[in-house]
Amino acid sequence: MRQRLSMTSARGTAQFCAGVMTEVWRGTAAAVPVMLLGRLRRLELPGRASDVAFDLANYAYRDRFDRETFAYSRRFRVGDKIRSFDDTMIFSERRGCIVNYLGSHQDIAADLHCEVTRDGGIRMRGGSQRIYLGPVRVALPNALRATADVVECYDDAAQHFRISVEIASGAGRLFGYRGWFKVAEVPCGTTDIPSGVRPDVERAAD
């Protein structure tokens, strides 16, 4: 877990992950707006399925605001379709937590608070959220925000990582998945990051 979470732009590596999500689900109709936005913003939500092939690429770089940034580029392979779900994370000293920007245009910013689990994994819980309507930032009230609960750990016996993700709101469960993956770390400078990974729009620290 330390090796996986300590990647920075100075290290000059990328992580390529592959595995299987044993369960993927999409919940209430409240997820529909995200689905419609997702088609244009690399935030596509797979439907309910099992044993879904899963790829994840992680890249570290400094964004145009010179913030250390960790990018997640996910691909869910459901039948003959590929669903993309991308986000980027920075650490905000002002907010005292990770800020997770969702999608290719960083339209949604969510605080993430981390803790170590009993088995040495990491748990990230969602906090305050903002959405961007062009240049305007709007803070979401508790009743409207979606809450993330992400748990990742390493299974020594199986020799792979396990992950569980659940996104819910006051309207019910929206989206989630759980399964396993293995990680390969390879050399990758910031100039080697493929096009289409970095966001098309980067938001200033909020």
Secondary structure, DSSP 8 states (H G I E B T S, - for coil): -HHHHT--GGGTEEEEEEEEEEEEEE-SGGGHHHHHHHHHHTB----SEEEEEEEEEEEEEE-TT--EEEEEEEEEEETTEEEEEEEEEEEETTTTEEEEEETTTT-EEEEEEEEE-TTS-EEEEEEEEEEEETTEEEE--TTT--EEEEEEEEETTTTEEEEEEEEEETTEEEEEEEEEEEEEEEE--GGGS-TTSS-SS-----
